[in-house]
């Protein structure tokens, strides 16, 4: 047995106990592998990470198919890697070949509740109720707890898109490897592009043209920042406000600082974006 009771190595002596008997207590995910199998070496670390993340909700049972040939034959293994899910003594699901993490999680989620499931349900309800800062805080916490798992990354990015936080959604999506960029990923990328276009109101477009003609017009820049913040384009809004504050910390008799702080409050305490721009303001002022 490995250092953790959630990951075990299978041999003839423990196969009955850990593959069959244990499957009546919790699902057993069996990974058939071999030293010469390169895809096995890609898949196994992911499965081990998931077994740790799920904190014992399933048992990861690793079977060296070269050393346990009879067991592999009994379970009908024809290629490596092969992964089976055993529940109540019977294989109920599985797959062959290396798979992206999102696909592995889809299989697991049929039999094992995600460690972040309850938090996601609460976050979804908060988002539906319009409490965007609280919803995003829960999504972010679940995302970080999952170790930036692909499905959680997509869920968090989708919430950011719903909140019109397009730049932040794009940053989150940038963490997804090319191999995991599935149809849902492509859909979110398209939604970000469309959202950005929709956010370009005539007022914003006119202010951008005016500012382009007169970059030192701080009054226009502040008006643009306010318009951008109203469509949740907070990063761009705060950047414009910083430009003004760097030129004149007291511009508008302190009104620009107030707009800046109000924008941070709207984003929500503890949000990484708010924390980032709180630090920038502190550096500027002190």
N, C-alpha and C positions, 0 to 999 in steps of 0.2 A: 504494500500500500504506500502511496505517496505521502508527502508531508501533510496533505490535507485530506480529510475524510470525504471530500466531495470529488476527488480525482483518484482513481485507483487503476492499477495494472492488473489485468486478468490472466490467470493461468488455470490449469486443470483443477487445482486445489480449491480455488475460490469462485469458480464460474457459477456454480449452482446458487451459492449464497448471494453473490453480488449482481448477477445478471437476472436471475429468476426471482429469488426470494425478495430481494430488495425492491424489485419493480412493483411489488404489492404495497410498498410504503411510499414510493415516489417514482417518477419516470427515470429510466436508466437510458442514457445516451451512450451508445457503444460505437467507438471509433476504431475501425480495422485499419491498420497501417503496416508499413514495413520500412526498414532503413533505406532501401534503394528507391523508395517512392518519393519523388520531389514534391508532387502536389500534397502528399501527406504532411510534409514539413511546413507547408503553408497553412494547412487547415488546423493542425493540432494546437498551435499557440492560440489561435482564435477560440477554439473550443475550451481550452484551459482558462482563458480570460473570462469567457462567459460563465463557466462553472464557478469561478470565484465571485463574479458579479452577482449571480443568482443566489449565492449564499446558501447552498444546500437544497434548493428547490428541486434540483435533479442531480443524479450521480453521473459523472463522466467516467465511463469504463473504457480503458484503452487496451486494445488487443493487438499484439504483434502477430500478424497473420502468418509470418514465416515460422514462428515458434509455436503457434497454436493452430496448425493447419486443420486438424480435425474439427475444432470449434468453428473455424471459418467455413468449412464445408457443410457442417450441420446447419448453419444459418444461411447458407446459400450465397456466400460472398463470391462474386465473380470478377471484381476489379477493385483496385485500391486508388484512393481511399474510399471506403464505404462506411456510412454512418447509419445506424438504426436506432429508433426509439422503441424501447421495450416497456410495456405497461401491463401490469397484472399477468406477467408471464408470457406475453405474446408480443411479437414485433408489430407495431401499429403504424410506423411511418419511417421515413429515411430518405437518403439520397446517395448518389455515387459521384465521385469527382470533387475537386475543390470548388467551393461555392463562396460568393460574397457574403459578408457578415449579415447583410439585410435578409438574404434568403435563409440563412441558418436561423436567424431570429424568428422568421415567419413560421418555420417548423416548430421551434421551441414554444412559441406563443400559443400554439394549439393545445399544449399539454401543461404548460407552466406559466403562471401569471408573471408578467414582467415586474421586476423590483420597483419600477417607477409607475406602475399601473394606477395606483390610487392617486398619486400626485398629478398624473396627467388628467384624470377625470376631474379633479378639483380645478386644475388650471383651465381646462376646456369650459367649465361652468363659469369661472370668473371672466373668461374672455367673452363668453356669450352675454354675460351680465354687464359688460362694458368696463370692468375694472382691469384695464390693460396693464398698469404697472404691477399689480399683484399677480396677474396671470403670467406675465413674462418672467417675474421673479421665480415662480414655481417651475415654469418650463426650463429656465436656465439652471436651477438647482438640480432638476431631474437629469438634464443633459450632462452636467458636470459629474453627477453621481454615477452616471452610466459610463464614464470615461470617454465621452463624446462618441458613443455608439452611433452607427449610421442611422438607425431608425429614429433615435432620439434627436440626432442632428437635423433630420428632415422635419420632425414634428416641431422642434424649436424654430427652425427657419420658417415653417408655415405660419406659426403664430406671429413671428415678426412681420411677415408679409401682410397678414390680416391687420396688424397694427400700423401698416404703412411704413414700417422701419426697413426700407428697402436696402439701404447701405449695410445695415447690420445683418440682414438676412443673407446678403451676398457674401459677407465675411464668414458667416457660419457655414454656408454651403461650400466655400472654398476649401474646407477641411476634408471634404469627401473625395476619396481617391477615384481615379478614372474608372476603375473596375466596378465601383459601387454606384456610379452615376446612372441610375435606372430611369424609368419613365416618370416616376414621381419627382425626381431631381430635375429632369428637363421641364416638367410642368411648373415647378417653382421658379426656375430661371425665367421662363416665359412670363409668369405672373409679375416678377420683379420688373421686367422690361416694360410690360403694359402698365404697371402701376406708376412707374416713373413718368411715362408719357401722359397718363391721366392726371398726374399731379401738377403738370405744367399748365396752370390756369392762365388766362389772358393777363391777369394782374401780375403774376410772377414773370411771365414772358416780357411784359412791358418794363417792369423794374429791372430785369436783367439787361435789357437793351439800354436803358438809361444809365445803369451802372457801368456798362461796358464803355459808354461814351465818356463818362466822368467817374473814373474809379475812386477819386478822392471825395466824392459826395457821400459823406457819412449818413446823412439823413435818409438818402435813398437806400443805402446799404442796410440800415436798421429796419426800414419798411419791408425790404426783401426778406430779412431774417424773420420778421414776424409772420409774413405770409408763408414762408417755408415751414415754420414751426407749427402753423395751423394745419398743415397736411403731413405732420409727423416726420418731416425731413429735418430732424433735429441736428444731425451732424453738420449739415451745410449751414443751418441757421446759426449754430454756435460758432462755427468758423467765421462767418460774416461779423458776428458780434465781437469776436476776439480781434478782428482787424481794426474795428473802431476803437476798442478799449486799448489796444497797443498804441494807437495814435493819440488818444485822449482818454485817460482813465475816467474823467468826470464828464464826458460828453453827455449833453442833455441833462445836466445837473443830477447825474446819478441814475437817470432813467434807463440807460443801456445796461448798467449793472443789474438793475431790477429785472429787466426783461430776460437777461442771461440767467439769473437765479430762478426766475419763474419757469424758464424752460427746463432747467435741471429738476425742479420740483415736479414738473409735468412728466418727465421721463421716469422718475421714481427713484427714491433713495436706494442705494445698493446696486442699481443697474450699472453694468460696466461702462456704458457710454457716459452716464452722469458722473461716475467716479473719475473717468478720464478727464472730463472737462472741468470738474471741480478742482482737480490738481493743476490744470492749465491756468485757471483763474487765480488760484492761490500763488502760483509762481509769478504771474504777472503783477499781482497786487503787492506781493511782499518780497 
